Amino acid sequence: MTVGAVPGGLPQVSAAATCTGGTATDFNGDGLVDTVIADPEATVNGVRGAGLVRVVLGGGKGVSEISQATSGMPAAPEVSDRFGLSRTSYDVDGDGCSDLVVGAPYEDISKDGANLVDAGAVYVIHGTPTGIGAGSRIEGYSQAGLDSHTTTEAFDWFGFALRAGETASGTPYLVVGAPGENVTAEDGKTYTDAGAITYVQGTTTVTVSEKDDGVPGVVEAHDRFGYSIAGTNRYFAVGGPGEAIGDEEFAGGVTVFSHTLTNGLPTPLAGIGQGTTGDAIPGVAEAGDAFGTSISMTSYRPGDQTYNSDALLAVGTPGEDIDGVTDAGSVTVVRIQPSGAYSLIAGIDAKTDGVDGVESQGDFFGQRVTIANTNTSVVTSTATVRLAVGIPGRDVGSVQDAGVVQVFRPLDASVGTNDKILARGSSVLPGTAAPRDYAGIAMTSGATSLYLGVPYSKAPDTPRGALYVMPWTDIDGTTSTGTTTYKPGSGGLPDDGVAFGVVG
């Protein structure tokens, strides 16, 4: 496949009167939330693992399917491209309709007659007043296509992680992870899979790695910087779960940046790992912890401010051993301040006082995390912040690896006071727990709801996967609005799929 580039960065156009916008995922600009659901293992036109994304328009206005077979796409479905493995949305062109960015990190790229295996690509599918997909303007970018100062190479996995939004000044931004990027450091040595990100803010496009001035950490092989990405309008964070801490390989680390540009680069603020900065972060860096495998960030307004000046960052460490229990997992929540100073809000695992559940080998507590501020217009408090932790290896009764999600109020004095475990078949989460469902492997959230995908569902009623949308207030027990279930063959969704329900 060959993908191109638009000179000067992503295209900018003036606002269109037919799109009103109003939400982060509003692809037809009608002011209603649209839902993006991926199946990166789907067969497309007979091609296994090519992958696709489905968009359910709010207000019952239809379902769109987007794949590399979509008209106008500068690519074609290929085996194991995994189109849809990552997704994000923002209004890049300012027309009032959200635009969808989709990663295909295992896309092969043709260059000078060579086939660069798993180089990766990203695609920008523009929203329109009539929807998104067929008829949309679509751009495809290789790594060098997005930033001409870089080189597209095999196994870069460009597009493995994505995050987009709008800065506090209203400028669109996009962060693209390439955790397989080989980086040549100042010593002249090239380090395999050190990782990098491409950062786009308005007309500025730059590639950043740990070799750049001020970026915490040292370039090392297999750091996989860019494996995970999170962000708000003031900050963004990049996970490198392969980061070595001392002699401990794959201990993991997270780097926090400000969107403020310094010498053309986003400003590095902090490097965070276990046992760093006077033990502000609990735990000890150990081989295989994979701190930063999953990260999530939300805005935070302190009591002495009139705006959300700070952020809360949740970090999953699924490989953490707890009291000798291998891969039980843990989660850390920290507060980030504009200066780059950070402080511990909560360190959570299954043995934390008051927390429901018992740690077991291979639980992978924290394989996925998502944190949300349900009301950014008020001072942040325990009443407004929710944290969901995926535990995909947790058994449910005698059902092995069914997986669960545990919800916390991380600002509680004791995080176990109001925690809730969501297993399939509970009052809020429908379905039946089945072996190797791995519930908790796919999650995201917003101000009103938790989105929980079970793409590997084995239950008879959802054999191709499912997505459940649960209002936070229902999880709290203060309302009974009801969970919305999306599954193939229902609600206008085609009755096919392999791993439907990938979100986050």
C-alpha positions in Angstrom: 0.0 0.0 0.0 1.1 3.6 -0.7 -0.2 6.5 1.4 0.5 10.1 0.7 0.6 13.4 2.6 -0.9 16.8 2.5 1.8 19.5 2.4 1.9 21.7 5.5 0.2 19.2 7.8 -3.4 18.1 8.1 -5.8 20.1 6.0 -7.6 23.2 7.4 -10.9 24.6 6.1 -13.4 27.2 7.3 -16.4 26.2 9.3 -19.5 24.9 7.4 -22.8 26.3 8.5 -24.4 22.9 8.1 -22.4 21.4 11.0 -23.3 22.6 14.5 -21.0 20.2 16.5 -21.1 20.3 20.3 -19.7 16.9 21.2 -16.3 15.2 20.8 -17.7 12.5 18.6 -20.3 14.1 16.4 -19.5 13.2 12.9 -22.6 14.6 11.2 -22.6 17.8 13.3 -26.1 17.5 14.7 -25.1 17.9 18.3 -25.7 14.3 19.2 -23.1 11.8 20.4 -22.1 9.2 17.9 -20.5 5.9 18.9 -17.4 4.4 17.4 -17.0 0.6 17.6 -14.1 -1.3 16.1 -13.5 -4.9 15.0 -9.8 -4.9 14.1 -9.9 -8.6 13.4 -12.8 -8.5 11.0 -12.7 -10.1 7.6 -13.2 -7.5 4.8 -13.9 -8.6 1.2 -12.6 -12.0 2.2 -9.4 -10.7 3.7 -8.8 -12.0 7.2 -7.8 -9.6 9.9 -8.1 -6.5 7.6 -10.3 -4.8 10.3 -13.1 -2.3 10.2 -14.8 0.4 12.3 -18.5 1.0 12.6 -20.1 4.3 13.6 -23.5 4.4 15.1 -25.0 7.8 14.6 -26.9 9.3 17.5 -30.7 9.7 17.3 -31.1 6.5 15.3 -29.7 8.0 12.1 -28.0 4.9 10.9 -24.8 2.9 11.0 -21.7 3.5 8.9 -19.0 0.9 8.1 -15.5 2.2 7.4 -12.7 0.0 6.3 -9.9 0.1 3.8 -12.4 -1.0 1.2 -14.5 2.2 1.7 -14.7 4.4 -1.4 -12.1 7.1 -1.3 -9.7 5.2 1.0 -6.1 5.4 -0.3 -5.5 1.7 0.6 -6.9 -1.8 0.2 -7.7 -4.5 2.8 -4.7 -6.8 3.5 -4.3 -9.7 5.8 -3.8 -8.7 9.4 -3.7 -4.9 8.8 -5.8 -4.5 12.0 -7.5 -1.3 10.7 -9.3 0.0 13.8 -6.9 -1.2 16.4 -6.7 2.4 17.5 -9.1 5.3 17.0 -9.6 8.9 18.1 -11.7 11.8 17.0 -11.5 15.6 16.8 -12.5 18.4 14.5 -9.3 18.8 12.6 -10.7 21.1 9.8 -12.9 23.3 12.0 -16.1 22.7 10.0 -18.2 21.6 13.1 -18.3 17.9 12.2 -16.0 15.6 14.1 -13.4 13.8 12.1 -12.3 10.2 12.8 -8.7 9.1 12.9 -8.1 5.3 12.6 -4.8 3.5 13.0 -3.7 0.4 11.1 -0.4 -0.3 12.8 0.3 -3.5 10.9 -0.2 -2.0 7.5 2.5 -2.8 5.0 3.9 0.2 3.1 5.4 0.1 -0.4 8.5 2.3 -0.8 10.9 2.3 -3.6 9.8 -1.2 -4.7 10.2 -2.6 -1.2 7.5 -3.9 1.1 7.9 -2.5 4.6 6.1 -5.0 6.8 4.0 -3.7 9.6 5.2 -0.1 9.1 1.8 1.2 10.0 -0.5 4.0 8.8 -3.3 6.3 10.0 -6.3 7.5 8.2 -8.4 10.7 8.7 -12.0 10.2 7.7 -13.8 13.6 7.7 -17.3 13.9 9.0 -20.1 15.5 6.9 -23.6 16.7 7.5 -24.9 13.4 6.1 -22.6 11.2 8.1 -19.2 9.6 7.7 -17.7 6.9 5.6 -18.6 6.6 1.9 -18.6 10.1 0.5 -16.2 11.4 3.2 -12.9 13.0 2.3 -10.2 10.6 3.4 -6.4 11.1 3.8 -3.9 8.3 4.6 -0.6 8.9 6.2 2.5 6.8 6.6 5.0 8.0 9.2 7.0 9.9 6.7 3.9 11.1 5.0 2.7 12.8 8.1 6.2 14.1 9.1 8.6 14.4 6.1 11.5 14.7 8.5 11.2 11.0 9.5 11.6 7.7 7.7 9.0 5.0 7.3 10.4 1.6 8.3 9.3 -1.9 8.7 7.8 -2.8 12.1 7.4 0.8 13.3 3.8 0.1 14.2 2.9 3.7 13.3 -0.6 4.3 14.5 -0.6 1.7 17.4 -1.9 4.4 19.7 -3.8 7.6 19.0 -5.0 10.6 20.9 -6.6 13.8 19.5 -8.4 16.8 20.9 -8.3 20.5 21.2 -5.8 22.5 23.3 -6.8 25.1 25.8 -6.4 27.8 23.2 -8.7 25.9 20.8 -6.1 24.5 18.4 -6.6 20.9 17.2 -3.9 18.4 18.2 -3.1 14.8 17.3 -0.6 12.4 18.8 0.4 9.2 17.0 2.4 6.5 18.6 5.0 4.4 16.8 6.3 2.1 19.6 8.3 0.0 17.1 10.4 3.0 15.9 14.1 2.4 15.9 15.9 5.5 17.3 19.5 6.5 16.7 20.8 8.2 19.9 23.6 10.8 20.3 26.1 7.9 20.7 25.4 7.0 17.1 23.9 3.6 18.1 20.4 2.6 16.8 18.1 1.2 19.4 15.5 -1.3 18.2 11.9 -0.6 19.2 12.8 2.5 21.3 9.7 4.1 20.1 8.5 7.6 19.1 5.4 9.8 18.7 4.4 12.2 16.0 2.8 15.3 17.4 0.6 17.6 15.3 -0.8 20.9 16.6 -2.3 23.1 14.0 0.3 23.5 11.3 3.1 22.2 13.5 4.2 18.6 12.9 7.1 17.0 14.8 8.4 13.6 15.8 9.5 13.2 19.5 11.4 10.5 21.2 13.5 10.1 24.3 16.6 11.4 22.5 15.1 14.9 22.3 16.2 17.6 24.7 14.4 17.7 28.0 12.5 14.4 27.4 13.0 12.3 30.5 14.6 8.9 30.1 17.3 7.4 28.0 16.9 5.8 24.6 17.1 2.1 25.0 16.1 -0.9 22.9 12.5 -2.1 23.4 11.3 0.9 25.5 8.2 1.1 23.2 7.7 4.8 23.9 4.3 5.5 22.2 2.7 2.3 23.1 -0.1 4.2 25.0 -1.2 7.8 24.8 -3.7 9.9 26.8 -4.4 13.6 26.9 -6.5 16.6 28.0 -6.6 20.2 26.6 -3.5 21.1 28.6 -1.4 18.0 28.8 -0.7 14.6 27.2 1.1 11.5 28.4 3.0 8.8 26.6 3.5 5.3 28.0 6.6 3.2 27.4 5.9 -0.1 29.1 9.2 -1.5 27.9 11.3 1.2 29.7 14.1 -0.3 31.7 14.6 1.1 35.1 18.2 0.4 36.2 18.7 -3.3 35.4 15.0 -4.0 35.5 13.8 -4.5 31.9 10.2 -3.8 30.9 9.6 -2.1 34.2 7.9 0.7 32.3 7.5 4.5 32.5 5.3 7.4 31.5 6.2 10.8 30.2 4.0 13.9 30.6 4.1 16.8 28.2 2.4 20.2 28.0 0.8 21.3 24.7 2.8 24.5 25.0 5.4 24.4 22.3 9.1 25.2 23.2 11.5 25.4 20.3 8.9 23.7 18.2 8.4 20.7 20.5 5.7 20.0 23.1 7.2 20.9 26.5 8.3 17.8 28.6 7.1 18.1 32.2 7.8 14.9 34.0 9.0 11.3 33.8 7.0 9.0 36.0 7.9 5.4 37.1 7.5 3.3 40.2 9.6 4.3 43.2 10.6 7.6 41.7 10.7 11.1 43.1 11.2 10.3 46.8 8.9 7.3 46.5 5.9 9.5 45.5 4.8 6.6 43.3 4.3 3.4 45.2 6.0 0.1 44.4 9.4 -0.8 43.2 10.4 -1.0 39.5 10.7 -4.6 38.6 11.3 -6.5 35.4 8.0 -7.2 33.5 5.9 -4.8 35.5 5.0 -2.9 32.3 4.0 0.3 34.1 2.3 2.4 31.4 0.7 -0.4 29.4 -2.5 1.5 29.7 -2.9 5.2 30.6 -5.8 7.6 30.9 -6.1 11.3 31.7 -8.8 13.7 32.7 -9.0 17.4 33.7 -8.7 18.5 37.3 -9.8 21.8 38.8 -8.2 22.6 42.2 -10.2 24.5 44.8 -8.0 27.7 44.3 -8.6 27.9 40.6 -11.5 28.9 38.3 -10.5 26.5 35.6 -9.1 23.0 35.1 -5.5 23.9 35.4 -4.3 20.4 36.5 -4.9 16.8 35.3 -5.4 13.4 36.8 -3.4 10.6 35.2 -4.2 6.9 35.7 -1.5 4.3 35.0 -2.0 0.6 34.7 0.8 -1.8 35.7 -0.7 -5.2 34.7 2.5 -7.1 35.2 2.9 -6.1 38.8 3.4 -9.0 41.3 1.5 -8.6 44.5 2.9 -10.4 47.6 4.4 -13.1 45.3 1.3 -13.4 43.1 2.5 -13.1 39.5 0.9 -10.6 37.2 -1.8 -9.7 39.7 -1.5 -6.0 38.6 -1.9 -2.6 40.0 -3.0 1.0 39.2 -1.6 4.3 40.1 -3.4 7.7 40.0 -1.4 10.9 40.1 -2.2 14.6 39.9 -0.2 16.7 37.4 0.3 20.4 37.9 1.3 23.0 35.3 4.9 23.1 36.7 5.3 19.4 36.0 5.1 18.6 39.7 3.1 15.5 40.4 1.7 13.9 43.5 0.1 10.5 44.4 -3.6 10.4 44.6 -4.1 6.6 45.0 -2.2 3.4 44.6 -4.6 0.5 44.1 -4.4 -3.2 43.8 -6.5 -6.1 45.1 -4.8 -6.1 48.5 -5.4 -2.4 49.1 -7.4 -1.9 52.3 -11.2 -2.2 51.7 -10.9 -3.1 48.0 -13.2 -5.9 47.0 -11.8 -9.0 45.4 -8.7 -11.2 45.9 -5.6 -11.0 43.8 -4.9 -14.1 41.6 -2.1 -15.0 39.3 -2.7 -13.6 35.8 -5.5 -11.2 36.8 -3.7 -8.3 35.0 -5.4 -5.7 37.1 -4.9 -2.5 35.2 -4.5 -4.0 31.7 -6.9 -1.2 30.7 -7.8 2.0 32.7 -10.1 4.9 32.0 -10.6 7.9 34.3 -13.3 10.6 33.8 -14.3 13.9 35.4 -18.1 13.9 35.2 -18.3 17.6 35.8 -15.4 19.8 34.7 -17.4 23.0 35.5 -17.0 22.7 39.3 -14.1 22.1 41.7 -13.0 18.5 41.3 -13.9 16.3 44.1 -14.6 12.6 44.9 -18.2 13.2 43.8 -17.0 14.0 40.2 -14.2 11.6 39.4 -14.6 7.9 38.4 -11.9 5.4 37.6 -12.6 2.1 35.8 -10.0 -0.7 36.0 -10.0 -3.6 33.6 -9.1 -7.0 35.1 -9.4 -9.3 32.1 -7.8 -12.3 33.7 -10.1 -12.4 36.8 -12.2 -15.5 37.2 -15.9 -15.1 37.9 -16.8 -17.9 40.2 -15.6 -21.0 38.5 -15.5 -19.3 35.1 -11.9 -18.9 34.2 -10.6 -15.6 32.6 -14.2 -14.2 32.3 -12.8 -10.8 33.3 -14.4 -8.0 35.3 -14.2 -4.2 35.6 -13.8 -2.6 39.0 -15.0 1.0 39.4 -13.4 3.4 42.0 -13.7 6.9 43.3 -10.0 7.6 43.4 -10.3 10.8 45.4 -12.0 8.9 48.3 -9.9 8.9 51.5 -10.1 5.1 51.2 -10.5 3.9 47.6 -12.3 0.8 48.8 -15.2 2.6 50.3 -17.3 2.9 47.2 -15.7 0.4 44.8 -17.9 -1.8 42.6 -17.0 -4.9 40.6 -18.9 -5.3 37.3 -19.1 -8.8 36.0 -21.3 -9.9 33.1 -24.7 -10.9 34.5 -24.6 -8.2 37.3 -27.4 -5.6 37.7 -25.6 -3.1 35.5 -23.6 -5.2 33.1 -25.8 -7.6 31.0 -24.8 -10.9 29.5 -23.4 -14.2 30.9 -19.8 -14.6 32.0 -18.0 -17.2 29.8 -14.5 -18.6 29.9 -11.9 -16.4 28.2 -14.3 -13.5 27.7 -11.5 -11.2 29.0 -14.0 -8.5 29.9 -12.0 -5.4 30.8 -9.7 -5.7 27.8 -11.5 -2.8 26.0 -12.7 0.4 27.7 -13.2 4.1 27.4 -15.3 6.7 29.2 -16.8 10.1 29.0 -18.5 12.5 31.4 -21.7 10.6 31.5 -20.9 6.9 30.7 -18.5 4.0 30.8 -18.0 2.1 27.5 -17.1 -1.5 28.1 -16.3 -3.7 25.1 -16.1 -7.5 25.3 -14.7 -8.3 21.8 -13.8 -11.9 22.7 -17.2 -12.8 24.2 -18.0 -16.5 24.2 -21.6 -16.0 25.4 -24.3 -17.5 23.2 -26.1 -14.2 22.7 -22.9 -12.3 21.8 -20.5 -14.7 20.0 -19.0 -12.0 17.9 -18.5 -9.5 20.7 -20.4 -6.7 22.3 -20.2 -3.1 23.6 -22.0 -2.0 26.7 -22.6 1.7 27.5 -23.4 2.2 31.2 -24.2 5.6 32.8 -21.9 6.4 35.7 -25.0 7.2 37.8 -26.4 3.7 37.2 -23.1 2.3 38.3 -23.3 4.5 41.4 -26.8 3.2 42.0 -28.4 6.7 42.0 -30.3 6.1 38.7 -31.6 3.2 36.7 -31.5 4.6 33.2 -30.4 1.2 31.8 -27.4 -0.1 29.9 -27.3 0.3 26.1 -26.0 -2.9 24.3 -24.5 -2.8 20.8 -23.9 -6.2 19.1 -23.8 -7.5 15.6 -27.2 -8.3 14.2 -29.0 -5.8 16.4 -29.9 -2.1 16.1 -29.0 -1.8 12.5 -25.5 -3.4 12.9 -24.6 -6.1 10.4 -24.7 -9.6 11.8 -21.1 -10.4 11.3 -17.8 -9.8 13.0 -14.8 -11.4 14.8 -13.9 -9.2 17.7 -16.6 -6.5 17.7 -16.5 -4.1 20.6 -13.0 -2.7 20.6 -13.0 0.8 22.2 -10.5 3.0 24.1 
